[in-house]
Amino acid sequence: MGINIPVACKSCPCGYVFISRKLLNAKVNERSSPTIAEKFCLIFPPKSGIEGPPVQCGLKRFSTAEAVETGHPSRMRERTLTMETLNPQVKAVEYAVRGPIVIKAGDLERRLQQGVKQPFTEVIKANIGDAHAMGQQPITFLRQVVALCCFPELMDSPSFPDDAKQRAKRILQDCGGQSLGSYSASQGVECIRQDIADYITHRDQGVPSDWNNIYLTTGASDGIMSILKLLVSGEASSRTGVMIPIPQYPLYSAAISELGAVQINYYLDEANCWALDIEELQQAYLTAKQHCQPRVLCIINPGNPTGRQFFINPAGIFQVYQDNVYSSNCQFHSFKKVLFEMGSEYFNNVELASFHSTSKGYTGECGFRGGYMEVLNMDPQVKAQLVKLLSVRLCPPVSGQAAMNVIVNPPRVDEPSYAQFTKEKSSVLDALAHKARLTEQILNSVPGIKCNPVQGAMYAFPQIFIPPRAIQEAQSLSIAPDMLYCLQLLEETGICVVPGNGFGQREGTYHFRMTILPSPEKLKVLLEKLKEFHLRFLEKYSQQEPSKTSTAKCHSNQTDDPFT
């Protein structure tokens, strides 16, 4: 009879239903449609298990789409993976940026496409920093180099400038078989690592960078996870503690949960434009030492979600974002450069890991998943373990490595692509600066909203006043008050933002994070809709109830500050 494979049979009472593969193939080949065939249903007698010859049961037509095991519930095998057996550290992971609000936004978007009437005509996804999805145009030179690497036949085309061709040829020469489709070394393509080291040296005004300390990564997230995996160890009071800024980007809290480390919060000073308070940092460290071993200090610079740029005297491991500052009175300074200026005692001893990616800044190439990390003062034996760990995932996407190379090795002033590249880069950064000012100005004009200046990154994190009645309603629904706010904002306006509770915030304060990436025209519409919604929200929940005194007066005028 050939090899038997399980199929469904609605006419059979037995769960052990099989069909001869040879018979099925013969019948399928006789017909024009490969999805329909005739088959003899062959079952094993229930009482005798699978021993003995099969018994013919009947003839029916079936679709191969039905070919799944259906057996009796009593005979179904128990699932190995259930919520009870699932890794508890996975269940502890939360990632607000793509959480319930975003899922609901996708559902509303599908309903609009199906013609279901909503109070709005489109869903505006201001929840995530996906620059190109929000309309930002790619940098021409970057796309040219990657295109040439992907399809070298374009080298003969006069449409591509010589400087793009030269970079593509250099990258391909370091790729196996001179193809972007080959694996690279686990640390990354060698010439790209060398270019990154040169870029860092130039960025830090001569502070040397060794390309042997450079590792290409799948976005910054991949590198951060790799470093944290090296650092997390111990049990109980000796378990690794990771200090993260609050508010923080949820990658860090999610990674800490996944790895079973201890999260140590240090709060940024919102009243002082999200500045870092050294006393707060020291207090968080001393308190944490009572129940874990603080070994990692994470810095996000410029801040996500706050958009704040800040500096401190370093004393541990840092995370640094780069090329993402556009405020006219701010300039990026790497912690590596600060260490160097503090002297050899720090520069030669403090263990520092810094990260950069193609996703943010003026390129916004999120989909390439390109990134790198530079690791300083790592023990040589530990570095070997890092290389081993990176080898498990073979290598980062080589196309993303090529994109990262363009960011660190852009056109020089004497090259043909320089003028267009500079124009496009300046245009993106100028637009971000303009939209940051626009966001701050409009939000701060709304009673019950306060927004600090956005100096870099691509987000605003305004504080919102939520009346006590709204807080009570949220509690009755077992959701956070700012989740209630953001859900209603989405349902009434189609604007998708992320509640502040997903990033962390001081108790009794409420926020949301929004991206400033939409076009100036769409951003202005978004902000005006948000303003109108907020005023309706305050009026709805601040109305005086019978026999009760009004709990808030937020909607009166801007001088009656609901935050005071």
HUNORJO-V96684 format. One record per residue. PSI is psi in whole degrees, -180 to 180 (NA if undefined). Layout:
PSI
PSI
//
This chain:
-9
-162
130
137
147
138
168
145
107
-20
-10
138
-7
143
-19
84
128
158
145
123
-39
-46
-43
-47
-41
-43
-39
-42
-20
-10
158
-30
120
-6
-9
136
159
147
154
126
121
121
157
138
130
-38
-25
10
-131
12
153
168
147
155
132
132
-37
-179
130
161
145
157
142
-18
-20
-2
73
153
132
-10
174
144
-37
-20
-2
137
138
142
139
-39
111
175
-25
-35
-7
143
118
-27
-29
-42
-27
-14
133
142
90
-29
-29
40
-154
-39
-44
-38
-44
-38
-41
-38
-44
-38
-42
-39
-41
-43
-29
1
8
127
136
166
2
165
-14
156
123
109
93
26
-19
148
59
91
-48
-33
-25
7
-4
135
144
155
122
-47
-41
-47
-34
-47
-45
-39
-43
-38
-38
-35
81
-19
-22
-11
-26
-6
132
-7
-14
133
157
-37
-32
-41
-42
-42
-41
-43
-40
-42
-47
-32
-26
2
144
128
16
42
136
-14
-1
158
147
176
153
-32
-16
171
131
-46
-29
-41
-39
-41
-37
-42
-41
-40
-45
-41
-43
-44
-41
20
47
-8
122
147
133
124
-17
-14
5
135
124
145
165
82
172
-31
-42
-44
-42
-45
-41
-44
-42
-37
-36
-32
-24
123
178
168
155
-124
-12
4
142
130
140
118
123
148
144
122
153
166
129
-11
-41
-48
-36
-44
-41
-42
-44
-37
-5
27
180
124
126
114
135
128
133
154
97
-35
-18
46
41
35
159
124
114
-38
-40
-42
-46
-40
-41
-40
-48
-39
-42
-31
-17
-20
-2
-177
97
121
-10
132
121
130
132
114
115
158
144
112
6
-24
13
140
133
168
147
167
118
153
25
-142
135
153
130
128
151
165
37
28
130
-3
138
-26
19
150
141
132
122
152
-27
-43
-39
-42
-43
-42
-22
-13
167
-29
-37
-47
-32
3
-37
128
120
132
125
151
149
158
168
-12
-37
-174
-156
-18
-44
27
71
-41
-20
-21
50
147
173
164
147
129
124
144
31
136
132
-39
-36
-37
-39
-37
-35
-46
-40
-45
-43
-30
-26
-37
17
-77
159
163
127
-29
-37
-35
-41
-41
-40
-34
-38
-37
-39
-12
62
173
139
166
-27
10
155
-27
-2
-47
-47
-41
-48
-40
-46
-42
-47
-38
-44
-48
-38
-40
-41
-42
-42
-45
-31
-44
-42
-45
-47
-46
-47
-44
-39
-9
-6
125
131
9
134
132
122
159
142
111
-18
-170
-147
32
155
149
70
149
138
141
128
120
153
-37
-37
-37
-41
-40
-42
-42
-38
-25
0
40
161
147
-40
-20
-44
-45
-49
-34
-45
-37
-45
-46
-30
-30
-17
7
125
112
171
129
146
-25
-20
-13
-15
141
158
144
135
-3
154
142
175
154
134
148
151
19
-26
159
154
-39
-47
-35
-40
-42
-45
-48
-36
-40
-41
-41
-47
-42
-44
-41
-39
-41
-45
-41
-41
-43
-1
2
143
131
155
134
18
154
141
137
-10
157
39
-25
9
-68
172
-24
-24
85
114
-11
-14
NA
//
